[in-house]
Amino acid sequence: MSDALEPLVRNLQVPPDYEHYANITDASVLVRLDEWKRTADRVLLEIHGILQQQASELSLADQANIISAAAAFDGQDPWITPASRRVAEDILESFSNPQPTLLGQILTQNVKPLFQLNPHPSLNAAGRKLPRPAGGPMASQDFYDTQTWKTSPGVVNLVSWCVRHIPCDAYEALWHLIIPPVMALLDDYEARYKLRGVEIVSQMLEHVPGPLLKRTGVEGLIRSSLNTCLTFLNNPETPDLIKAAVAASLSLTLLTTGVGSAERFDQLCALLGEGIISCIWLYASDRPDVILASLEALPPVLRALQIGNARFLKALITQFVHLLRSNPLNPWPAEIQIISLRLLSILIEECAPCIPRWKITILDGVARCWVTVMDSGRDTPDYGVLCAELRHTCELLAKYCPSVMELEYKKLLAHDPEMFGALLNGLSKP
């Protein structure tokens, strides 16, 4: 490293105290960290100046060290100020199309040393899945004992930067360097690191070749780890973790399975049935924020399953209708009811042949919700959206189950035309 760069890069190493920043109560430590942040702003500017003046003279190692230092400030972490983020983005813009040799230098010299002391028990040196975890039954516990990488908090942002910039055709050569840190994050016992791991996996799935995932066996490891994420139900990160893990699982399935294949159907069914219905809805039914996150993650899953949702109609419709019904002591937020109606609409469209047997159940939930909204919800911010979604659900029922027009809708209008007129009047026959 050049003499001018070495002390600057060293000064940008994120202090280990930031790993547990949220729990620091010692005022002197907080003062010291704030002073370091102010110094980091100045040091980044100096590095940016050197880069502008000497870019063509920098060695591969110098470039790797500059990227490693700047990438630590490419995120939303407590050591990052608006000023440091802007300068870091300017520095990294100079390396927006890194060559595989530069990425290999970063991963070998700046990332690997931090993770190699606690290798993932299910991976070999080539980044392939082992037939059985190395180290025996206690391998997983040993994996958490010496987490050297957590003493360098900025390395997570660096791994993310590398993953975002690896070209599709370079993954094969860099696989043994990138997959160990990615799996270390994904399989960490702390939800905040698992969330970062899921986010990085999602970034990787945008470019990584599907055959490489399957050939190395890493597809199965990632799928298992993403399923585990859906069991972390009592953390502040849980809602974000659920949405990210479901989206990543879906992307993994679509990347590694064929359209219309039994393998794709089975994996989608496992995600919906075992991951969401049997896990999240069963064990987190008292947490509206978690339920909302699971609902928000569902639309692309239901669309991907298409008529295959028929296997789960009883559980899905029962859940969505339950969320529409009034609970005076602990009412469901309007945003949960709105997304439930949108999910019901997807089911009506995707499972049209099966809907007639569920029309009464769906209409009962919609009608009860409408009455509650009319009686008490006119002044709420979501009143208009909720009413529009309720009416849209009735329109879809009329389209895919025409008998409701002559039977159930007429009965509701005859029973209380003033109440249900705005909901049902004007709906045309298909």
Disulfide bonds with the S-S distance in Angstrom:
none
